[in-house]
C-alpha cells in the first residue's frame, strides 16, 4: 500500500471543517392523528423482575429539535489516511 509522504510533506497537513445544522418542528395540529409527526412508542415494564412484568406503552412525540453536527477531517500519512473528530449538540 502506498504512502502519502510524496504528496504531503511531513510538516504540512490538510484539514477540512464541516458543519451541518438541522431543525425540526411539527406542523400545526389538525385533528387527533399522532402518527404523522416524528414519534417513539416506548414500552416500560412494571412488576417483579423475571416473574410478572406488565408492559406499559408510552407514546413520545417529538415536537421540536434543533441541532448542530461539527466534524473535522484531517488527512494523515498512515492508513486509512483520514482522521475524524466530531462534536454534536442537540436542543429539544
N, C-alpha and C positions, 0 to 999 in steps of 0.2 A: 504494500500500500504506500502511495506516495506521501510526501510531506509538503506543507505549505511554506517551508523555510525559504525556498527560492522566490516565492511570490511575495510574502510578507517578511521583511527583515525582523530580527528578534526585538528591536526597540519599538516597533510600531504595531498597532493592532487596529482592527476595525470594530466599531461599536455602534449599534443602532438602538435607539429608544423607541418603543411603540406604546401607544396609549389608546385604549378603547373605552369609551363611556357609553353607558346604556341607561335607559329609563323605561319603566313600565307603569302604566296607570290604566285602571279599568275604565271602560266607558260608563256613562250614567246608566243606572239600572232601569230596565223596562220589564216589569213583571217579576216573577219569583224564580226564574231559571238561574241555577247556580253553576251549571256545567259549562258555560261559555267563557268564564274567566279562568286564569291560572289558579289551580287548587290542588290540595292534597287530601286524601282520606286516610287518616292515621288511626290504627287500631291499638288501643291500650288494653291491657289485660288486668282485671281486678280479681282478687281471690287469693287462694293459697298457692304457693309455688309448686308446680308439677303435680297438683292434685285436682283442684277445681278452679279453673280460670275462666272468667266470663269476659268475652271481648266487648269493649266499649268503643264504638266508632266515633271519631271526632272529625268534623269537616273543617278544614283550614283553607280559607280563601285569601289569596294574595291580592291586595288592592293597589299597592304602590311599592315600587322598588327603584332605587337609584344607585348606580354603582360605577366604579372605575377599575379597569384592569390595566396594570402597567407591566411591561416586560422589557428587559434589556438583553439584547442579543450581542454576544461578543464572539468574534472569530478567533480561534486559538490554533496552535500548531499541532496539538495532539488529536487523534480521532476521538470523537465524531466531528471535530473541527468547529464546534459551536458550544458556547456556554450560555445558559439561560438563567436569569434572575428575574423573579416575578413578585408582584405585590397586588393584592386585591382588596378593595374597600367596597362594602355594600351597606346601604342605609335602607331600612324597611320601615 
